[in-house]
Amino acid sequence: MDSKTGFMVVESVKTPANRRSRGILAGAGAPTTMKFPLLAFTLMLSPMSCIAAPNQPVEAGKVAWGCDLDAALAASKATGRPVFALFQEIPGCAGCQQFGRDVLSNAQLVEAIETEFTPLLIHNNKPGKDAEVLRRFGEPAWNYQVVRFLDAEAKDIIPRRDQVWDTAGIAERMIVTLTKVKRPVPAYLRLLVAEHSPKLQQAVFSMYCFWTGEMALGQLDGVVTTEAGFMSGREVVLVRYEPAVISLPNLIAAAEKNDCHPMETVSAYRPAPADDQKKQLSGTKLEKLPLSAAQAAKVNAWLRVDASKALSFLTQAQAAQLK
């Protein structure tokens, strides 16, 4: 038993990756980080001076944007990170403002834009250098927001697409871009796409204890979120899953191997109290982290089985909070 995290350390902790995971959980020394050359470091910072955070317009969300195309391209060349180029109307219409509030303010999406890409904001209703960039890329003025993914030569990595205005759509194109340039895709970004998918289905399973039910069902590929609850006097778990990844018959078969049995309807379901949710996180440092529902389900499912895998679903900022 780890006195600081409050959970049993299993044999898999002996691997180098899990030793690092345990150190993060227990607040041990920070892992080593790669040292970039001074020039690359300077280039990385140079585009990040566009808008002071307190004065950030709602249309721009919460991303720390750069506003200079040449600086962004130089930073992309130095770091290998693609340019996430937002062409936005600021001040803009209600739709532009909603995009900033909902999509560009999602904490995980914001972190992915800032850490996996080089953020670039171009006003599509502003004269001067912004107007020149619009003409260069053939973007219309006073238009709804458009996101393009550029390489260091200012070429589109994936084809331009209009009317991608939702969190899942933007995150999915970020994944396609990272895959195209052969850069790793963070697990939390894949979870973000799944959690915001309009195609999720739900099912309810009964078991002798919903604490272990959440743990077992959350480990299944295709299960996105879990929630402990009650139904017809039984302890149950409500799961939301991706039918394209795991079909309902396969989900039922996998659940029954863990003594979790399907309920015919979800109409009488009611959630359990908050202190009965994600019980595997109880008493650990992860209990206090601001996790999304999908992150919480996966971290809760894997924490006591494979701590390293559990931590893989965190963002860099979330992992830093465990130190």
Sine and cosine of phi, psi and omega as CSV:
sin_phi,cos_phi,sin_psi,cos_psi,sin_omega,cos_omega
0.00,0.00,0.79,-0.61,0.05,-1.00
-0.99,0.13,0.87,-0.50,-0.09,-1.00
-0.92,0.40,-0.40,0.92,-0.05,-1.00
-1.00,-0.05,-0.56,0.83,-0.02,-1.00
-1.00,-0.08,-0.45,0.89,0.03,-1.00
0.99,0.13,0.29,0.96,0.07,-1.00
-0.74,-0.67,0.37,-0.93,-0.07,-1.00
-0.94,0.34,0.72,-0.70,0.04,-1.00
-1.00,0.01,0.89,-0.46,-0.06,-1.00
-1.00,0.01,0.14,-0.99,-0.08,-1.00
-0.87,0.50,-0.49,0.87,-0.05,-1.00
-0.89,0.45,-0.23,0.97,0.02,-1.00
-0.91,0.41,-0.25,0.97,-0.03,-1.00
-0.95,0.32,-0.30,0.96,0.01,-1.00
-0.95,0.31,0.45,-0.89,-0.01,-1.00
-0.83,0.56,-0.67,0.75,-0.03,-1.00
-0.90,0.45,-0.65,0.76,-0.03,-1.00
-0.97,0.25,-0.46,0.89,0.09,-1.00
-0.89,0.45,-0.63,0.77,0.06,-1.00
-0.91,0.41,-0.65,0.76,0.00,-1.00
-0.88,0.47,-0.69,0.73,-0.02,-1.00
-0.90,0.43,-0.61,0.79,0.03,-1.00
-0.88,0.47,-0.64,0.77,0.03,-1.00
-0.90,0.43,-0.70,0.72,-0.02,-1.00
-0.90,0.44,-0.61,0.79,-0.09,-1.00
-1.00,-0.01,0.03,1.00,0.05,-1.00
0.98,0.19,0.45,0.89,0.01,-1.00
-0.96,0.27,-0.01,-1.00,-0.05,-1.00
-0.82,0.57,0.51,-0.86,-0.04,-1.00
-0.92,0.39,0.59,-0.81,0.05,-1.00
-0.91,0.41,0.41,-0.91,0.00,-1.00
-0.93,0.38,0.50,-0.86,0.01,-1.00
-0.83,-0.56,0.45,-0.89,0.00,-1.00
-0.94,0.34,0.66,-0.75,0.02,-1.00
-0.99,-0.14,0.87,-0.49,0.01,-1.00
-1.00,0.03,0.49,-0.87,0.12,-0.99
-0.86,0.50,0.46,-0.89,-0.06,-1.00
-0.84,0.54,-0.64,0.77,-0.02,-1.00
-0.89,0.45,-0.72,0.69,0.00,-1.00
-0.88,0.47,-0.65,0.76,0.01,-1.00
-0.89,0.46,-0.66,0.75,0.02,-1.00
-0.90,0.44,-0.66,0.75,0.00,-1.00
-0.92,0.40,-0.56,0.83,0.03,-1.00
-0.90,0.44,-0.60,0.80,-0.06,-1.00
-0.99,0.12,-0.45,0.89,-0.18,-0.98
-0.84,0.54,-0.61,0.79,-0.02,-1.00
-0.99,0.13,-0.05,1.00,-0.13,-0.99
-1.00,-0.02,0.70,0.72,-0.06,-1.00
-0.70,-0.72,0.50,0.87,-0.13,-0.99
-0.97,0.23,-0.81,0.59,-0.11,-0.99
-0.73,-0.68,0.76,-0.65,0.08,-1.00
-0.93,0.38,0.70,-0.72,-0.11,-0.99
-0.78,0.62,-0.72,0.70,-0.03,-1.00
-0.89,0.45,-0.40,0.92,-0.04,-1.00
-0.98,-0.21,0.22,0.97,-0.05,-1.00
-0.89,0.45,0.84,-0.55,0.04,-1.00
-0.93,0.37,0.49,-0.87,-0.08,-1.00
-0.87,0.50,-0.54,0.84,-0.01,-1.00
-0.90,0.44,-0.38,0.92,-0.02,-1.00
-1.00,-0.02,-0.09,1.00,0.00,-1.00
0.91,0.41,-0.59,-0.81,-0.06,-1.00
-0.90,-0.44,0.27,0.96,0.01,-1.00
-0.98,0.21,0.63,-0.77,0.11,-0.99
-0.99,0.12,0.99,-0.15,-0.14,-0.99
-1.00,0.00,0.50,-0.86,0.31,-0.95
-0.99,-0.17,0.40,-0.92,-0.05,-1.00
-0.81,-0.59,0.20,0.98,-0.02,-1.00
-0.89,-0.46,0.90,-0.44,-0.06,-1.00
-0.87,0.49,-0.73,0.68,-0.04,-1.00
-0.88,0.48,-0.66,0.75,0.02,-1.00
-0.91,0.41,-0.64,0.77,0.02,-1.00
-0.90,0.43,-0.67,0.74,0.02,-1.00
-0.91,0.42,-0.63,0.77,0.05,-1.00
-0.90,0.43,-0.67,0.74,0.03,-1.00
-0.90,0.43,-0.64,0.77,0.03,-1.00
-0.89,0.46,-0.66,0.75,0.01,-1.00
-0.91,0.42,-0.62,0.79,-0.04,-1.00
-0.96,0.28,-0.57,0.82,-0.11,-0.99
-0.97,-0.25,-0.33,0.94,-0.07,-1.00
0.99,0.11,0.01,1.00,-0.02,-1.00
-0.99,0.11,0.77,-0.63,0.03,-1.00
-0.88,0.47,0.37,-0.93,0.06,-1.00
-1.00,0.04,0.82,-0.57,0.12,-0.99
-1.00,-0.08,0.99,-0.13,-0.12,-0.99
-0.98,-0.17,0.92,-0.39,0.04,-1.00
-0.99,-0.17,0.87,-0.49,0.13,-0.99
-0.99,-0.16,0.93,-0.37,-0.20,-0.98
-0.72,-0.70,0.53,-0.85,0.09,-1.00
-1.00,0.03,0.91,-0.41,-0.02,-1.00
-0.67,-0.74,0.89,-0.47,-0.11,0.99
-0.91,0.41,0.53,-0.85,-0.13,-0.99
-0.78,-0.62,-0.05,-1.00,-0.03,-1.00
-0.97,0.26,0.01,-1.00,-0.02,-1.00
-0.87,0.49,-0.60,0.80,0.01,-1.00
-0.92,0.39,-0.62,0.78,0.05,-1.00
-0.91,0.42,-0.64,0.77,0.01,-1.00
-0.92,0.38,-0.63,0.77,0.03,-1.00
-0.91,0.42,-0.63,0.78,0.06,-1.00
-0.86,0.51,-0.67,0.74,0.03,-1.00
-0.92,0.38,-0.66,0.75,-0.03,-1.00
-0.94,0.34,-0.67,0.74,-0.14,-0.99
-1.00,-0.04,-0.78,0.63,-0.11,-0.99
-1.00,0.10,-0.81,0.59,-0.08,-1.00
-0.99,0.17,0.12,0.99,0.10,-0.99
-0.90,-0.43,0.02,1.00,0.09,-1.00
-0.92,0.39,0.85,-0.53,-0.16,-0.99
-0.84,0.54,-0.67,0.74,-0.03,-1.00
-0.95,0.32,-0.64,0.77,0.02,-1.00
-0.91,0.42,-0.67,0.74,0.03,-1.00
-0.86,0.52,-0.72,0.69,-0.02,-1.00
-0.91,0.42,-0.62,0.79,0.03,-1.00
-0.90,0.43,-0.64,0.77,0.03,-1.00
-0.89,0.45,-0.67,0.74,-0.09,-1.00
-0.98,0.20,-0.48,0.88,-0.09,-1.00
-0.97,-0.23,-0.45,0.89,-0.03,-1.00
-0.97,-0.24,-0.21,0.98,-0.05,-1.00
-0.72,-0.69,0.09,-1.00,0.14,-0.99
-0.95,-0.30,0.96,-0.29,-0.10,-0.99
-0.96,0.28,0.71,-0.70,0.01,-1.00
-0.67,-0.74,0.80,-0.60,0.02,-1.00
-0.92,-0.39,0.82,-0.57,0.06,-1.00
-0.86,-0.51,0.86,-0.51,0.07,-1.00
-0.95,0.30,0.76,-0.65,0.02,-1.00
-1.00,-0.07,0.18,0.98,0.01,-1.00
-0.70,-0.72,0.59,0.81,-0.09,-1.00
-0.73,-0.68,0.70,-0.71,0.00,-1.00
-0.97,0.25,0.01,-1.00,0.06,-1.00
1.00,0.10,-0.65,-0.76,-0.10,-0.99
-0.89,0.46,-0.58,0.81,0.01,-1.00
-0.89,0.46,-0.68,0.74,0.02,-1.00
-0.90,0.44,-0.59,0.81,0.04,-1.00
-0.90,0.43,-0.65,0.76,0.03,-1.00
-0.91,0.41,-0.64,0.77,0.05,-1.00
-0.84,0.55,-0.73,0.68,-0.01,-1.00
-0.90,0.43,-0.63,0.78,0.00,-1.00
-0.87,0.50,-0.63,0.78,-0.06,-1.00
-0.99,-0.15,0.02,1.00,0.02,-1.00
0.93,0.37,0.46,0.89,0.01,-1.00
-1.00,0.05,0.69,-0.73,0.02,-1.00
-0.96,0.29,0.50,-0.87,0.08,-1.00
-0.98,0.17,0.41,-0.91,0.04,-1.00
0.78,0.62,0.74,0.68,-0.04,-1.00
-0.94,-0.34,0.27,-0.96,0.18,-0.98
-0.89,0.45,0.30,-0.95,-0.05,-1.00
-0.88,0.48,0.60,-0.80,0.09,-1.00
-0.70,-0.71,0.71,-0.71,0.07,-1.00
-0.93,-0.37,0.79,-0.61,0.07,-1.00
-0.85,-0.52,0.54,-0.84,-0.05,-1.00
-0.93,-0.38,0.91,-0.42,-0.15,-0.99
-0.91,-0.41,0.49,-0.87,0.15,-0.99
-1.00,-0.01,-0.08,-1.00,-0.08,-1.00
-0.94,0.35,-0.18,0.98,0.05,-1.00
-0.98,-0.19,0.21,0.98,0.02,-1.00
0.93,0.38,0.40,0.92,0.04,-1.00
-0.99,-0.17,0.57,-0.82,0.02,-1.00
-0.91,0.42,0.79,-0.62,0.05,-1.00
-0.98,0.22,-0.66,0.75,0.12,-0.99
-0.82,-0.57,0.39,-0.92,-0.06,-1.00
-0.86,0.50,0.60,-0.80,0.08,-1.00
-0.87,0.50,0.62,-0.78,0.04,-1.00
-0.65,-0.76,0.74,-0.67,0.02,-1.00
-1.00,0.04,0.31,-0.95,0.16,-0.99
0.86,0.51,0.60,0.80,0.19,-0.98
-0.98,-0.21,0.99,-0.12,-0.20,-0.98
-0.82,-0.57,0.26,0.97,-0.01,-1.00
-0.87,-0.49,0.32,-0.95,-0.07,-1.00
-0.87,0.50,-0.73,0.68,-0.03,-1.00
-0.89,0.45,-0.65,0.76,-0.03,-1.00
-0.91,0.42,-0.70,0.71,0.03,-1.00
-0.91,0.41,-0.71,0.70,-0.01,-1.00
-0.89,0.46,-0.62,0.78,0.00,-1.00
-0.91,0.42,-0.64,0.77,0.03,-1.00
-0.94,0.34,-0.51,0.86,0.10,-0.99
-0.90,0.44,-0.66,0.75,0.02,-1.00
-0.90,0.43,-0.69,0.72,0.02,-1.00
-0.87,0.49,-0.66,0.75,0.00,-1.00
-0.90,0.43,-0.75,0.66,0.00,-1.00
-0.87,0.49,-0.64,0.77,0.03,-1.00
-0.90,0.43,-0.65,0.76,-0.03,-1.00
-0.89,0.45,-0.60,0.80,-0.02,-1.00
-1.00,-0.09,0.18,0.98,0.09,-1.00
0.88,0.48,0.68,0.73,0.13,-0.99
-0.95,-0.32,0.51,-0.86,-0.03,-1.00
-0.90,0.44,0.58,-0.82,0.03,-1.00
-0.97,-0.23,0.87,-0.49,0.01,-1.00
-0.88,0.48,0.62,-0.78,0.00,-1.00
-0.87,0.49,-0.58,0.82,-0.03,-1.00
-0.91,0.40,-0.46,0.89,0.02,-1.00
-0.95,0.31,-0.63,0.78,0.08,-1.00
-0.90,0.44,-0.65,0.76,0.04,-1.00
-0.88,0.47,-0.61,0.79,-0.01,-1.00
-0.88,0.48,-0.68,0.74,0.05,-1.00
-0.88,0.47,-0.72,0.69,-0.03,-1.00
-0.90,0.44,-0.69,0.73,-0.07,-1.00
-0.90,0.43,-0.53,0.85,-0.04,-1.00
-0.99,-0.16,0.17,0.98,0.02,-1.00
-0.94,0.33,0.70,-0.72,0.05,-1.00
-0.98,0.21,-0.05,1.00,-0.08,-1.00
-0.99,-0.14,0.09,1.00,-0.01,-1.00
-0.90,0.43,0.59,-0.81,0.10,-0.99
-0.90,-0.44,0.25,-0.97,0.02,-1.00
-0.75,-0.66,0.43,-0.90,0.03,-1.00
-0.48,-0.87,0.39,-0.92,-0.01,-1.00
-0.86,-0.51,0.69,-0.72,0.01,-1.00
-0.80,-0.60,0.65,-0.76,0.06,-1.00
-0.99,-0.16,0.48,-0.88,0.01,-1.00
-0.35,-0.94,0.12,-0.99,-0.04,-1.00
-0.95,0.30,-0.41,0.91,-0.03,-1.00
-0.49,-0.87,0.88,-0.47,-0.04,-1.00
-0.95,0.30,-0.26,0.97,0.09,-1.00
-0.90,0.44,-0.76,0.65,0.02,-1.00
-0.97,0.24,-0.45,0.90,0.05,-1.00
-0.90,0.44,-0.70,0.71,0.05,-1.00
-0.87,0.49,-0.64,0.77,-0.02,-1.00
-0.91,0.42,-0.73,0.68,-0.06,-1.00
-0.94,0.34,-0.72,0.69,-0.05,-1.00
-0.95,0.32,-0.53,0.84,0.00,-1.00
-0.92,0.39,-0.34,0.94,0.01,-1.00
-0.98,0.20,-0.23,0.97,-0.08,-1.00
-0.97,0.26,0.74,-0.68,0.10,-0.99
-0.89,0.46,0.75,-0.66,-0.02,-1.00
0.98,-0.19,-0.38,0.93,0.13,-0.99
-0.99,0.17,0.83,-0.55,-0.12,-0.99
-0.99,-0.15,-0.73,0.68,0.03,-1.00
-0.71,-0.71,0.41,-0.91,0.09,-1.00
-0.73,-0.68,0.45,-0.90,0.05,-1.00
-0.50,-0.86,0.78,-0.62,0.05,-1.00
-0.97,0.24,0.61,-0.79,-0.01,-1.00
-0.30,-0.95,-0.19,-0.98,0.00,-1.00
-0.76,-0.64,0.51,-0.86,0.04,-1.00
-0.31,-0.95,0.82,-0.57,0.02,-1.00
0.81,0.59,0.64,0.77,0.04,-1.00
0.97,0.23,0.14,0.99,-0.02,-1.00
-0.92,-0.39,0.41,-0.91,0.18,-0.98
-0.99,0.15,0.75,-0.66,-0.06,-1.00
-0.67,-0.74,0.20,-0.98,0.12,-0.99
-0.79,-0.62,0.80,-0.60,0.11,-0.99
-1.00,-0.01,0.83,-0.55,0.02,-1.00
-0.90,-0.44,0.58,-0.81,0.19,-0.98
-0.93,-0.36,0.76,-0.65,-0.13,-0.99
-0.67,-0.74,0.29,-0.96,0.03,-1.00
-0.99,-0.12,0.94,-0.34,-0.02,-1.00
-0.87,0.50,-0.47,0.88,0.00,-1.00
-0.95,0.33,-0.35,0.94,-0.01,-1.00
-0.99,-0.14,-0.69,0.73,0.03,-1.00
-0.66,-0.75,0.87,-0.49,0.01,-1.00
-0.96,0.30,0.32,-0.95,0.01,-1.00
-0.86,0.50,-0.71,0.71,0.06,-1.00
-0.85,0.52,-0.65,0.76,0.02,-1.00
-0.94,0.34,-0.58,0.81,0.06,-1.00
-0.90,0.44,-0.71,0.71,0.01,-1.00
-0.89,0.47,-0.70,0.72,-0.01,-1.00
-0.88,0.47,-0.68,0.73,0.01,-1.00
-0.92,0.38,-0.62,0.78,0.01,-1.00
-0.91,0.42,-0.66,0.75,-0.04,-1.00
-0.92,0.40,-0.44,0.90,0.09,-1.00
-0.91,0.40,-0.34,0.94,0.04,-1.00
-0.96,-0.29,0.39,0.92,0.00,-1.00
0.85,0.52,0.57,0.82,0.10,-0.99
-0.93,-0.37,0.84,-0.54,-0.16,-0.99
-0.91,-0.42,0.67,-0.74,-0.09,-1.00
-0.94,0.34,0.60,-0.80,0.13,-0.99
-0.99,-0.14,0.52,-0.86,-0.11,-0.99
-0.96,0.28,-0.42,0.91,-0.05,-1.00
-0.58,-0.81,0.29,-0.96,0.06,-1.00
-0.92,-0.40,0.12,0.99,-0.15,-0.99
-0.91,0.41,-0.54,0.84,-0.04,-1.00
-0.99,-0.13,0.20,0.98,-0.04,-1.00
-0.95,0.31,0.63,-0.78,0.16,-0.99
-0.66,-0.75,0.66,-0.75,-0.06,-1.00
-0.94,0.34,0.49,-0.87,0.09,-1.00
-0.97,0.23,0.28,-0.96,0.04,-1.00
-0.86,0.51,0.33,-0.94,-0.06,-1.00
-0.85,0.53,-0.59,0.81,-0.06,-1.00
-0.97,0.24,-0.03,1.00,0.12,-0.99
-0.98,-0.22,-0.03,1.00,-0.01,-1.00
-1.00,0.00,0.62,-0.78,0.10,-1.00
0.74,0.67,0.81,0.59,-0.13,-0.99
-0.92,0.40,-0.40,0.92,-0.01,-1.00
-0.93,0.38,-0.31,0.95,0.03,-1.00
-1.00,0.07,-0.23,0.97,-0.08,-1.00
-0.86,0.51,0.76,-0.65,0.04,-1.00
0.99,0.11,0.03,1.00,0.03,-1.00
-0.95,-0.32,0.23,-0.97,0.02,-1.00
-0.91,0.41,-0.41,0.91,-0.01,-1.00
-0.94,0.33,-0.31,0.95,-0.02,-1.00
-0.87,0.50,-0.49,0.87,-0.07,-1.00
-1.00,-0.07,-0.10,1.00,-0.06,-1.00
-0.96,0.30,0.57,-0.82,0.09,-1.00
-0.98,0.18,1.00,0.08,-0.05,-1.00
-0.99,-0.11,0.52,-0.86,0.16,-0.99
-0.95,0.30,0.21,-0.98,-0.01,-1.00
-0.88,0.48,-0.64,0.77,0.00,-1.00
-0.94,0.35,-0.67,0.74,0.05,-1.00
-0.87,0.49,-0.72,0.69,-0.03,-1.00
-0.86,0.50,-0.65,0.76,-0.01,-1.00
-0.90,0.43,-0.70,0.72,-0.05,-1.00
-0.97,0.26,-0.66,0.76,0.02,-1.00
-0.91,0.42,-0.69,0.72,0.04,-1.00
-0.87,0.50,-0.62,0.78,-0.06,-1.00
-0.94,0.35,-0.58,0.82,-0.15,-0.99
-0.96,-0.27,-0.22,0.98,-0.17,-0.98
-0.83,0.56,-0.71,0.71,-0.07,-1.00
-1.00,0.00,-0.03,1.00,0.02,-1.00
-0.96,-0.27,-0.71,0.70,-0.04,-1.00
-0.50,-0.86,1.00,-0.06,-0.08,-1.00
-0.88,0.48,-0.59,0.81,-0.01,-1.00
-0.89,0.45,-0.68,0.73,0.03,-1.00
-0.92,0.40,-0.63,0.77,0.03,-1.00
-0.85,0.53,-0.71,0.71,-0.04,-1.00
-0.94,0.34,-0.34,0.94,-0.03,-1.00
-0.92,0.39,-0.28,0.96,0.00,-1.00
-1.00,0.03,-0.03,1.00,0.00,-1.00
-1.00,0.03,0.42,-0.91,0.17,-0.98
-0.98,0.17,0.20,-0.98,0.04,-1.00
-0.88,0.48,-0.66,0.75,-0.02,-1.00
-0.91,0.42,-0.64,0.77,0.04,-1.00
-0.91,0.41,-0.68,0.73,0.02,-1.00
-0.89,0.46,-0.59,0.81,0.01,-1.00
-0.90,0.44,-0.49,0.87,0.00,-1.00
-0.94,0.33,-0.25,0.97,0.00,-1.00
-1.00,0.09,-0.18,0.98,-0.08,-1.00
-0.97,0.24,0.00,0.00,0.00,0.00
